[in-house]
Amino acid sequence: MARLAPAVAAVRLAVRAALTGLPAGSTVLVACSGGADSLALAAATAFVAPRLGCPAGLVTVDHGLQEGSARRAVAVADWARGAGFDPVEVATVEVAPGAGGPEAAARNARYDALARIAHEWGAAAVLVGHTRDDQAETVLLALARGAGPRGLAGMPAERDLDGVRLLRPLLRIGRDQTRSACAALGLTPWEDPHNTDPAYARSRVRAEVLPVLAAALGADAVANLARSAALIAADSTALDALAGQALAAARTGSGGLAVAELAELLPALRSRVLHAWARELGAPPAALSQRHVDALEALVTSWRGQGPVHLPGGIEAARRGGELLRVAGGRRP
């Protein structure tokens, strides 16, 4: 019997671990672009899912941003049917310009399509092929933006996608392993030109920054960045739980927050409480920044009679006596 390639075994074990946490008989959906990461993920799922009694379908998304993208999507779908996926669908999406640039717009369109199709198929989970290298890139980009713990925690192994579980089984698998797995299985990945386009920050990090880090700090630098994200994520989850308790304790009968309760909190907890409260008031999470939270913090710790804080979404919050309250006001960014 031929020996199973280590990379193939590693990817299969990662997929098995992710699917084992699903209810028995759950339908799963694999998102596959045809690149090495998602192709290795799809091949592993085609092997593992039937053995766990999980029906598996596959979706490939055509963003329409590159010449030949429709042909590539059809080729991926044809491969998927031959690999045993059922159903298989090509999702053609329209990428509309929006906040965050073209990468964010494409990502939003892709996830919207995946959520819609998952609901149509009754899928319990969507599997995507982000790897340890993607996680390291995410951490470096977050550092460059001055992100807090939420950003440095990187991509979670699991999150909610419109009521469907979005799973990232390969966050402990390196990009070199997915390429090796494809080679061992005789699969030819599609090379996305966007991945090497210097117009994109992530591409520059991938092509220029990570190799320099690995050369200067050793081959484990990428894995250690990803491991740091996992450790920060665990701490962040614990802090979020404590902040939830503190938010409940600080609530007043008028819908505001008691300043005295907030003043007693450690700064890390108070910041999270104020961030959560601002979101409750209706501030869009994507537009809510640390400067907004710092302004709310000043109402608690540096009170000198200042006026209301203007939050995203045209929301104003002010200190009235011993409370922080939402107040009526004009729209400001």
VEXDREN-2710 file (C-alpha; in Angstrom, 1 decimal):
% VEXDREN-2710
k/r/px/py/pz
1/MET/0.0/0.0/0.0
2/ALA/1.4/3.4/-1.0
3/ARG/2.3/5.6/1.9
4/LEU/0.0/8.6/2.4
5/ALA/1.8/11.9/1.8
6/PRO/2.3/13.8/5.1
7/ALA/0.7/17.0/3.8
8/VAL/-2.4/15.1/2.6
9/ALA/-2.7/13.5/6.0
10/ALA/-2.3/16.8/7.8
11/VAL/-5.0/18.5/5.8
12/ARG/-7.4/15.5/6.2
13/LEU/-6.8/15.5/10.0
14/ALA/-7.6/19.2/10.2
15/VAL/-10.8/18.8/8.2
16/ARG/-11.8/15.8/10.3
17/ALA/-11.3/17.8/13.5
18/ALA/-13.5/20.6/12.2
19/LEU/-16.3/18.3/11.0
20/THR/-16.3/16.2/14.1
21/GLY/-17.8/19.1/16.0
22/LEU/-20.9/19.2/13.8
23/PRO/-24.1/17.4/14.5
24/ALA/-24.3/14.0/12.9
25/GLY/-25.4/14.0/9.3
26/SER/-24.8/17.8/8.8
27/THR/-24.5/19.0/5.3
28/VAL/-21.3/21.0/4.7
29/LEU/-20.4/23.4/2.0
30/VAL/-16.8/24.0/0.7
31/ALA/-15.9/27.3/-0.8
32/CYS/-13.3/26.6/-3.5
33/SER/-11.6/29.1/-5.8
34/GLY/-9.3/26.5/-7.3
35/GLY/-6.2/27.9/-5.6
36/ALA/-3.9/25.5/-3.7
37/ASP/-5.4/26.2/-0.2
38/SER/-9.1/25.8/-1.1
39/LEU/-8.4/22.9/-3.5
40/ALA/-6.5/21.0/-0.9
41/LEU/-9.4/21.7/1.5
42/ALA/-11.9/20.5/-1.0
43/ALA/-10.0/17.3/-1.7
44/ALA/-9.7/16.5/2.0
45/THR/-13.4/17.2/2.6
46/ALA/-14.3/14.9/-0.3
47/PHE/-12.4/12.2/1.4
48/VAL/-13.4/12.9/5.1
49/ALA/-17.0/14.0/4.9
50/PRO/-18.5/10.8/3.5
51/ARG/-16.7/8.8/6.2
52/LEU/-18.3/11.0/8.8
53/GLY/-21.8/10.7/7.3
54/CYS/-21.7/14.4/6.2
55/PRO/-23.1/15.3/2.7
56/ALA/-20.8/17.7/1.1
57/GLY/-21.4/20.3/-1.6
58/LEU/-19.1/22.8/-3.2
59/VAL/-19.5/26.4/-4.4
60/THR/-17.0/28.3/-6.5
61/VAL/-17.5/32.1/-6.7
62/ASP/-17.0/34.0/-9.9
63/HIS/-16.3/37.6/-9.0
64/GLY/-16.1/38.6/-12.6
65/LEU/-13.0/40.7/-11.9
66/GLN/-10.5/38.9/-14.1
67/GLU/-10.5/37.7/-17.7
68/GLY/-11.3/34.1/-17.9
69/SER/-12.9/33.9/-14.4
70/ALA/-16.0/32.3/-15.7
71/ARG/-14.0/29.5/-17.4
72/ARG/-12.0/29.0/-14.2
73/ALA/-15.2/28.6/-12.2
74/VAL/-16.6/26.1/-14.6
75/ALA/-13.4/24.1/-14.5
76/VAL/-13.5/24.0/-10.7
77/ALA/-17.2/22.9/-10.7
78/ASP/-16.4/20.1/-13.2
79/TRP/-13.6/18.9/-11.0
80/ALA/-15.9/19.0/-7.9
81/ARG/-18.6/16.9/-9.5
82/GLY/-15.9/14.3/-10.4
83/ALA/-14.6/14.4/-6.9
84/GLY/-18.1/13.4/-5.6
85/PHE/-19.5/16.7/-4.4
86/ASP/-23.2/17.1/-4.7
87/PRO/-24.6/19.7/-5.2
88/VAL/-22.1/21.9/-7.0
89/GLU/-22.7/25.5/-7.9
90/VAL/-21.0/28.4/-9.6
91/ALA/-22.1/31.6/-7.9
92/THR/-21.6/34.7/-10.1
93/VAL/-21.5/37.8/-8.0
94/GLU/-21.4/41.5/-8.7
95/VAL/-18.7/43.3/-6.7
96/ALA/-19.9/46.8/-6.0
97/PRO/-17.4/49.5/-4.8
98/GLY/-17.6/50.1/-1.1
99/ALA/-15.8/51.0/2.1
100/GLY/-12.5/49.1/2.6
101/GLY/-11.6/48.9/-1.1
102/PRO/-12.0/46.2/-3.7
103/GLU/-10.7/43.4/-1.5
104/ALA/-13.3/44.1/1.1
105/ALA/-16.0/44.5/-1.5
106/ALA/-15.1/41.1/-3.1
107/ARG/-15.0/39.4/0.3
108/ASN/-18.4/40.8/1.2
109/ALA/-20.0/39.7/-2.1
110/ARG/-18.4/36.2/-1.7
111/TYR/-19.6/35.7/1.9
112/ASP/-23.1/37.0/1.0
113/ALA/-23.3/34.4/-1.8
114/LEU/-22.0/31.6/0.5
115/ALA/-24.5/32.4/3.2
116/ARG/-27.4/32.5/0.7
117/ILE/-26.4/29.1/-0.9
118/ALA/-25.8/27.5/2.5
119/HIS/-29.3/28.4/3.5
120/GLU/-30.7/27.1/0.2
121/TRP/-29.0/23.8/0.7
122/GLY/-29.6/23.5/4.4
123/ALA/-25.9/23.4/5.1
124/ALA/-24.8/23.6/8.7
125/ALA/-21.4/24.9/7.9
126/VAL/-19.3/26.6/5.3
127/LEU/-15.6/25.6/5.1
128/VAL/-13.1/28.1/3.7
129/GLY/-9.4/27.6/3.1
130/HIS/-7.5/30.2/5.1
131/THR/-4.2/28.9/6.2
132/ARG/-1.6/29.6/8.9
133/ASP/0.2/32.0/6.4
134/ASP/-3.1/33.9/5.8
135/GLN/-3.4/34.3/9.6
136/ALA/0.2/35.6/9.9
137/GLU/-0.5/38.1/7.1
138/THR/-3.7/39.2/8.9
139/VAL/-1.8/39.8/12.2
140/LEU/0.9/41.9/10.4
141/LEU/-1.7/44.0/8.6
142/ALA/-3.5/44.5/11.9
143/LEU/-0.3/45.6/13.6
144/ALA/0.4/48.1/10.8
145/ARG/-3.1/49.6/11.3
146/GLY/-2.6/49.9/15.0
147/ALA/-5.4/47.5/15.7
148/GLY/-6.2/46.4/19.2
149/PRO/-6.6/42.8/20.5
150/ARG/-9.6/42.1/18.3
151/GLY/-7.5/42.8/15.2
152/LEU/-4.4/41.0/16.5
153/ALA/-6.5/37.9/17.2
154/GLY/-6.7/37.4/13.5
155/MET/-9.3/35.2/11.9
156/PRO/-11.3/33.0/14.2
157/ALA/-11.4/29.2/13.5
158/GLU/-15.2/29.5/13.6
159/ARG/-17.7/32.4/13.4
160/ASP/-21.3/32.9/12.6
161/LEU/-22.1/33.7/8.9
162/ASP/-25.8/34.7/8.9
163/GLY/-26.8/31.8/11.0
164/VAL/-24.4/29.3/9.4
165/ARG/-21.1/28.2/10.9
166/LEU/-18.1/29.5/9.0
167/LEU/-15.2/27.1/9.6
168/ARG/-11.5/27.6/8.9
169/PRO/-10.0/24.1/9.4
170/LEU/-6.6/25.0/8.0
171/LEU/-5.4/27.8/10.3
172/ARG/-2.7/25.5/11.6
173/ILE/-1.7/24.3/8.2
174/GLY/1.0/26.1/6.2
175/ARG/0.6/27.2/2.6
176/ASP/3.5/24.9/1.7
177/GLN/1.5/22.0/3.0
178/THR/-1.5/22.8/0.9
179/ARG/0.7/23.0/-2.2
180/SER/2.4/19.7/-1.3
181/ALA/-1.0/18.1/-0.7
182/CYS/-2.2/19.2/-4.2
183/ALA/1.0/17.9/-5.8
184/ALA/0.7/14.6/-4.0
185/LEU/-2.9/14.2/-5.2
186/GLY/-2.1/15.2/-8.8
187/LEU/-4.1/18.4/-8.6
188/THR/-3.1/21.6/-10.5
189/PRO/-4.1/24.7/-8.5
190/TRP/-5.1/27.9/-10.1
191/GLU/-2.7/30.8/-9.5
192/ASP/-4.7/33.9/-8.7
193/PRO/-2.9/37.0/-10.1
194/HIS/-4.3/39.1/-7.4
195/ASN/-2.1/37.2/-4.9
196/THR/1.0/38.7/-6.5
197/ASP/-0.4/42.1/-7.4
198/PRO/1.6/44.7/-5.5
199/ALA/-1.5/47.0/-5.6
200/TYR/-2.9/45.0/-2.7
201/ALA/-1.4/45.4/0.8
202/ARG/-1.8/41.7/1.6
203/SER/0.1/40.8/-1.6
204/ARG/3.0/43.0/-0.6
205/VAL/3.1/41.4/2.9
206/ARG/3.0/38.0/1.3
207/ALA/5.7/38.6/-1.3
208/GLU/8.0/41.0/0.6
209/VAL/7.4/41.1/4.4
210/LEU/7.0/37.5/5.4
211/PRO/10.1/36.3/3.5
212/VAL/12.2/39.0/5.2
213/LEU/10.8/38.0/8.6
214/ALA/11.5/34.3/8.0
215/ALA/15.1/35.2/6.8
216/ALA/15.8/37.4/9.8
217/LEU/13.9/35.5/12.6
218/GLY/13.8/32.0/11.4
219/ALA/11.4/29.7/9.6
220/ASP/9.1/29.5/12.6
221/ALA/8.3/33.3/12.4
222/VAL/5.1/32.7/10.4
223/ALA/3.9/29.9/12.7
224/ASN/4.6/32.0/15.7
225/LEU/2.6/34.9/14.4
226/ALA/-0.3/32.6/13.9
227/ARG/0.1/31.1/17.3
228/SER/0.2/34.6/18.8
229/ALA/-3.2/35.3/17.2
230/ALA/-4.6/32.2/18.8
231/LEU/-3.4/33.2/22.2
232/ILE/-4.7/36.8/21.9
233/ALA/-8.0/35.4/20.7
234/ALA/-8.4/33.3/23.8
235/ASP/-7.6/36.3/26.0
236/SER/-9.9/38.5/24.0
237/THR/-12.8/36.0/24.4
238/ALA/-12.3/36.0/28.2
239/LEU/-12.2/39.8/28.3
240/ASP/-15.4/40.0/26.2
241/ALA/-17.2/37.7/28.7
242/LEU/-16.1/39.8/31.6
243/ALA/-17.1/43.0/29.7
244/GLY/-20.5/41.5/29.1
245/GLN/-21.0/41.1/32.8
246/ALA/-19.7/44.6/33.5
247/LEU/-22.1/46.1/30.9
248/ALA/-25.0/44.4/32.5
249/ALA/-24.0/45.7/36.0
250/ALA/-23.6/49.3/34.7
251/ARG/-27.0/49.5/33.1
252/THR/-29.5/52.1/34.5
253/GLY/-33.2/52.1/34.4
254/SER/-33.2/54.9/31.7
255/GLY/-31.2/52.8/29.2
256/GLY/-27.9/54.4/30.0
257/LEU/-24.8/53.4/31.9
258/ALA/-23.8/54.4/35.4
259/VAL/-20.6/56.4/35.5
260/ALA/-19.7/55.2/39.0
261/GLU/-19.8/51.6/37.8
262/LEU/-17.8/52.4/34.7
263/ALA/-15.2/54.3/36.7
264/GLU/-14.5/51.3/38.9
265/LEU/-13.5/49.1/35.9
266/LEU/-10.0/48.4/34.7
267/PRO/-9.3/50.4/31.5
268/ALA/-9.3/47.3/29.3
269/LEU/-12.7/46.2/30.5
270/ARG/-14.2/49.7/30.4
271/SER/-13.1/50.2/26.8
272/ARG/-14.8/47.0/25.8
273/VAL/-18.0/47.9/27.7
274/LEU/-18.1/51.3/25.9
275/HIS/-17.5/49.7/22.5
276/ALA/-20.3/47.2/23.1
277/TRP/-22.6/49.9/24.3
278/ALA/-21.9/52.1/21.2
279/ARG/-22.8/49.1/19.0
280/GLU/-26.0/48.6/20.9
281/LEU/-26.9/52.2/20.3
282/GLY/-26.6/51.5/16.6
283/ALA/-23.1/52.6/15.7
284/PRO/-22.0/50.5/12.6
285/PRO/-19.1/48.2/13.8
286/ALA/-17.0/48.8/10.7
287/ALA/-17.1/52.6/11.3
288/LEU/-16.7/52.5/15.1
289/SER/-13.0/53.3/15.9
290/GLN/-10.9/53.6/19.0
291/ARG/-11.1/57.4/18.8
292/HIS/-14.9/57.1/19.3
293/VAL/-14.4/54.8/22.3
294/ASP/-11.7/57.1/23.7
295/ALA/-14.1/60.0/23.5
296/LEU/-16.7/58.0/25.5
297/GLU/-14.0/57.1/28.0
298/ALA/-13.2/60.7/28.5
299/LEU/-16.8/61.3/29.6
300/VAL/-16.1/58.8/32.4
301/THR/-12.5/59.5/33.4
302/SER/-11.8/63.1/32.2
303/TRP/-15.2/64.8/32.8
304/ARG/-15.0/68.6/32.5
305/GLY/-18.5/69.3/31.3
306/GLN/-17.7/68.6/27.7
307/GLY/-20.4/68.2/25.1
308/PRO/-21.8/65.0/23.5
309/VAL/-19.7/62.4/21.7
310/HIS/-20.6/62.0/18.0
311/LEU/-20.6/58.3/17.1
312/PRO/-21.0/56.8/13.6
313/GLY/-24.5/56.5/12.3
314/GLY/-25.5/60.0/13.5
315/ILE/-25.6/58.9/17.1
316/GLU/-24.8/61.1/20.0
317/ALA/-24.0/60.1/23.6
318/ALA/-23.5/62.4/26.5
319/ARG/-23.0/62.5/30.2
320/ARG/-26.0/63.6/32.2
321/GLY/-25.4/63.7/35.9
322/GLY/-24.1/60.2/36.8
323/GLU/-25.1/58.5/33.6
324/LEU/-24.0/58.1/30.0
325/LEU/-27.0/58.4/27.8
326/ARG/-28.0/58.6/24.2
327/VAL/-29.1/62.1/23.3
328/ALA/-30.9/63.6/20.4
329/GLY/-28.6/65.4/17.9
330/GLY/-27.8/66.0/14.3
331/ARG/-26.0/63.5/12.0
332/ARG/-22.3/63.6/12.0
333/PRO/-19.7/60.9/10.9
END
